[in-house]
Amino acid sequence: MMTDTTDRYVTFLGLNCDGKAREIMALVDRHLAIPGRNTPFWDYFAKKRTGGSGPRPDELFLIHSNLQEVRGLFETWDDEEALRLLDQLEEKCC
C-alpha cells in the first residue's frame, strides 16, 4: 500500500480537499434523506450551506466548522466508511 506523504503544512496541492469535502457532503445528504435523521441542527446546517444566513461557505469550511456534528451523525448511524473519509479530510485538509 502506498503512503500519502503530501504535507498540508507545505502545500494543499494534490490533496483534493474540495473533492473530499464534496464526498463528505454527499454522505451527509444521504443520511439526512432518511426519514427520522433530520434535526433542528441539520436544518440550520442546510440554511448555512446555501448562504441563507450570510455568505455561502465552501463545503470544506462548513465541514471544518461543524466537524463534531458531522462526526456525530456518522457515529450515530455506524457509518464506518463515512467516518474513515471524514478522518482523512480532517487529517489532510482541516
C-alpha positions in Angstrom: 0.0 0.0 0.0 1.3 3.4 -1.0 1.5 6.0 1.8 0.4 9.6 1.1 3.3 11.8 2.0 1.8 15.1 1.0 2.1 17.6 3.9 -0.8 20.1 4.2 1.6 22.4 6.0 3.7 22.7 2.9 1.0 22.6 0.2 -2.6 21.6 -0.4 -1.7 20.6 -4.0 -2.6 17.0 -4.7 -4.7 16.6 -1.6 -8.1 17.1 -3.4 -9.6 18.7 -0.3 -12.6 20.2 -2.3 -13.3 16.7 -3.8 -13.1 15.1 -0.4 -15.4 17.7 1.1 -18.0 17.2 -1.7 -17.9 13.5 -1.0 -18.5 14.0 2.7 -21.4 16.4 1.9 -22.9 13.8 -0.3 -22.7 11.3 2.6 -24.4 13.8 4.9 -27.1 14.3 2.3 -27.6 10.6 2.0 -28.0 10.2 5.8 -30.4 13.2 6.1 -32.6 11.9 3.2 -33.6 9.0 5.5 -36.7 9.9 7.5 -36.1 10.5 11.2 -32.5 11.6 10.8 -33.0 15.3 10.4 -32.9 17.6 13.5 -33.1 21.3 14.0 -29.3 21.5 13.8 -29.3 19.9 10.3 -32.0 22.4 9.2 -29.6 25.2 10.4 -26.7 23.5 8.6 -28.7 23.3 5.4 -29.5 27.0 5.7 -25.8 27.9 6.3 -24.8 25.7 3.3 -27.0 27.7 0.9 -25.8 31.0 2.3 -29.2 31.6 3.9 -27.7 33.5 6.9 -24.8 35.2 5.2 -22.2 34.4 2.6 -22.3 30.9 1.2 -19.4 29.0 2.7 -17.4 26.5 0.8 -18.0 22.9 1.7 -14.6 22.3 3.3 -15.1 25.3 5.6 -18.6 24.2 6.6 -17.5 20.7 7.4 -14.5 22.0 9.4 -16.7 24.4 11.3 -19.1 21.6 12.2 -16.8 18.7 12.4 -18.1 17.2 15.6 -21.7 17.4 14.4 -20.8 15.7 11.1 -18.8 13.1 13.0 -21.7 12.5 15.4 -24.1 11.9 12.5 -21.9 9.2 11.1 -21.2 7.7 14.5 -24.9 7.6 15.4 -25.6 5.6 12.3 -22.4 3.4 12.4 -21.2 4.6 9.0 -17.6 3.4 9.2 -16.8 4.3 5.6 -18.0 7.9 6.1 -16.0 8.1 9.4 -12.9 6.9 7.6 -13.4 9.6 4.9 -14.0 12.3 7.5 -10.8 11.3 9.3 -8.9 11.6 6.1 -10.4 15.0 5.4 -9.7 16.2 8.9 -6.1 15.0 8.9 -5.2 16.2 5.5 -7.3 19.3 4.9 -8.6 20.9 8.1 
